[in-house]
Amino acid sequence: MCKLYIFIVSLSIVLLMYSCKRSIAIEDNEMSLVKSPNLPTTGIPFKEYLGVNAFEWDFSVNSAPEKIDESKFKIMNSFSGIRHYLEWYHIEPVEGQFSFSPGHSGGWDYDRLYERMKAAGKYVLVDVKSCPSWMLATYPANDRDPENVPAPYGSDRKLPASYIQQARAGFQLAARYGSNKSVDTALLLINTAPRWPGDIRNTKKVGLGTVNYIECDNERDKWWKGPKAQQSPEEYAAHLSAFYDGHQGRLGKGVGVKAADPNMIVVMGGLADPKPDFVSRMVKWCLEHRGRKPDGKVDLCFDVINYHQYSNDAAEHNGQASKGIAPELSDLSIVANNFTQTAAKEANGIPIWVTETGYDVGEHTPQRAIKIGSKNALVTQADWNLRTALLYARTGISKCVFYMLDNVDVNSYTQYTSSGFINPDLSRRPSGDYFLQAINLLGDYHYVSTLNKDPFVDLFELGKKRMYVLCVPDQIGRTAVYDLDLGTAKQAAVYSLAVGANEMTKKIINTKNGILQLEVSETPIFVESI
């Protein structure tokens, strides 16, 4: 366990080198959404914007990693699902020998974890990442880094065949946890040997139906790591083509996610530098090397576009961030709009996800939420995280996943080390409170339109029911008065977020001829006509 947390801290230190590219503040606090019209309703439930990044040990019993700790798992009530950082070597510690239940590296039971998530109605996005030691052994000693490009040393990175090992891992995961119950079990590479006498043996299983999404590695545009870890768009497209379907089946049997389960959704690894041109070049590679489908569309090797972006003041300080800023005051919506346009024009209109975003609460990190008036950084983090989810609902992004469930070190000076939603005693932070309350009240509603932009007034619907969400897009403690027109309604329920509570506070207020006058702050409020 300790070694794993040290790994996270090391990763976070590396990330400090590239905080400047995460997000650019809009000069003069110009609200970027004003520059583009609202997209039509997507019908996506708001809970899809309330996911969280997590590890297997976040849910396991410390002394018995194969078991689920229900006191830990209850925090999942605040989220719609997880992006599971799955270290490749945890399921394949020896090349060609897979173990899942239990895994022979760490002892976690992935069957049990994913079953528990499904039973709770939560999605799992499995992110297969990091080179296993047996692959790193092919590299010179000075070049061995788990974040290296996942291909043996000396491979031609432009060829899909160079990535066949990770593509086999994708097949094994999809065969076991996907929906296809007809996978040829002769293709399963399960290590059935016990670790010790009396140990539980792994067995071959197919079509468990507990996972719907698999992500191919993480931030493969690692420019800060240098050539050994960074892939060009064309190289990553070749990598994805192998992982997706064995490069259209050309790499043989038992290779590629789709070869095991055509219904499994393959998500491209989240881009650290959120530039749509990376995706455009991948699409061009697919057109050249995979051609078109019978319907004339490019035969893409990914079902979802994925990028990462954090909101901070880097642009105000020559690329060196000093603190986080409110989501609406950054370029989050501009970047989202650029990606949606690219997807519509070049990538068959496939969905776009943001699988890392969020804020620290540590006093020293350059990604920290700030104190605003009587609000401490914990409450500002909660405000800004929820407003980030609302922003992505407006801009046509299909899913948002926050970084991350718990802290690495709240006292660290390194960004992303104190961005958790829970405290060491497993109690919720205000961010966890707000997400729980929002998912319970608004989770099944979908975004329809924005009626006003300062304050923001967003309309959500669920069947014939309507919910309005209002907030001031600022970070100075500003308030505004807004007259909300509720038509013929004589009363409205006004819901306010509450720190330390499971539910929002509720007030019934009379309208005046259908108009409800509201004082709106930087903390969202929710209004339902009665």
C-alpha positions, 0 to 999 in steps of 0.5 A: 500500500505504502509503495503505491501511495509513494508512486502517486506522490512521485507522479504528482511531482512530475505533473508539477512540471506542466501545470502551465498548460492546464487552463488559461484564464480569460482576460478581464474575466470574460465568460467564454460561454457567451461566445457560442450558442447553447447546444441542443439538449443531449438528454444526458442525466446530470449524474454523468457529470459527477464521476470520480477517479479512484483506485482499488484500495479506496474500497478494500479492507486494508488487512484483506484486500480481496474484500470490500470495506462497506464503510469505504464504499458508502462514499460512492453514494456521492458519485455516478461511477469511477474511473479506475486507475488499473495498473497493468501489472496488477492483472498481468504480473507475468507476461501472458498470465492473467489473474483477476479474482484475486489478482496475483499482484496486490491481492485485490478481487476485481470481480468483487469490486466491479460486481459491487459497483454494478449492484450499486448502480455505478459505472466503471471506466477501467483505465489500463495504464503503466508498463509492467516490469516484464516489459520494462525489462526490455529497456536499458536500466536508465530508461525504465519508467512505468510511464514509458510508451507501452511497447517493448524497447526498440519497437516501431511505434508507428506499427499497431503490432508493436502494442500487441501485449497491451491489446491482449490485456484489453481482450482479456479484460473485455472478455471477462467483464464485458457482455459477450458470453460466447467468447472462446475460453481457449483464448483466455490466459488465466493463471490458475495456479494458487499463490500458496497452499489453500489459496483461491484459484483464478478461473476462466470467466466470460461475459460478467457484464460488470464493465461497460468502458475501457480506456487505453492508457493515460495521457499518452501525450506526455511531452514533459517525460520526453521521447521514451514516454511521449507518443505522437497522434499517429503513434497513439492511433496505431496503439489504439488500433491494436487495442481497439480491435486488433487493428481490424483483426489483423493482429490475430485472435485474442487481441483487442477489446472489440474482438472480445466484446463488440459492445464494449466502449473503448475510450481514448486515453485522456489528453494532458494537453487538451488540443483538438488537433491531436484528435484530428491527426488521429482521425486522419491516421484512421482514414489512411490505415483503417479506411471507411465503414460501409456507411462512409464514416471513418473507421475510428479506433476509439468510441469516445474522445477524452481529455483532461483540463484543470482551471487555474491562473497560469495565463496570468503568471507567464504559464506558472499557475499560482492558484485555481480559478472559478471554472467559468472564468477560465477557458474550460468552456472554450476548449469544450466547444472546440472539441465538440466542433472537432467531433462533429466535423471530423470524428463522426460526432462521437461523445467527448469526456473530461476524465480529470478536473478538479481543485486542491485544498492545500494552502500551497499548491498551484491548483488550490481553491481559495478562501472567499469571504466566510468560505474556506477553501473546502467550501470553495472547492465544493462550489467550483467542482459542482459548477464545473459539472454544470459547465460541462453539462452546458457545453455538450460534454457527455461525462465528467470525472473528477480527480480524485476520491482521496488525498495524497498529502494535504500539506504538499506543495504539489498540485493534485495532492489534496484534491480529494472528496473525503477526509482520512477518517472517511467523512465527506468534505463539502465537495462530497456533501454537495455531490451527494445532494446534487446527485439525489436531487438533480441526478436524473434530470438532463440539461435543456438550456441556459436562460441567463448567463449572469447569474447563470440560470440553467433549465433541467428537465425530467419528463414533465418536471423542471428544475432551475439551477442558479449561480453567480459565475465569480470568485469574489463573493458576489451576489445578484438578484434574479426574477425567475419566471415560473409561469402560473406556479403559485409556489416554488421549492428552493433547495440550498446546498448544506455542508455536513448534510445528506440533503439540501435544505428546502424552503417553500416560497410563494411567487408573485404572479408566477415570478420568484425573486431570488438572491443568487450567490456563487453557491448554486441553488435549485428551484422547482415550481410547485 
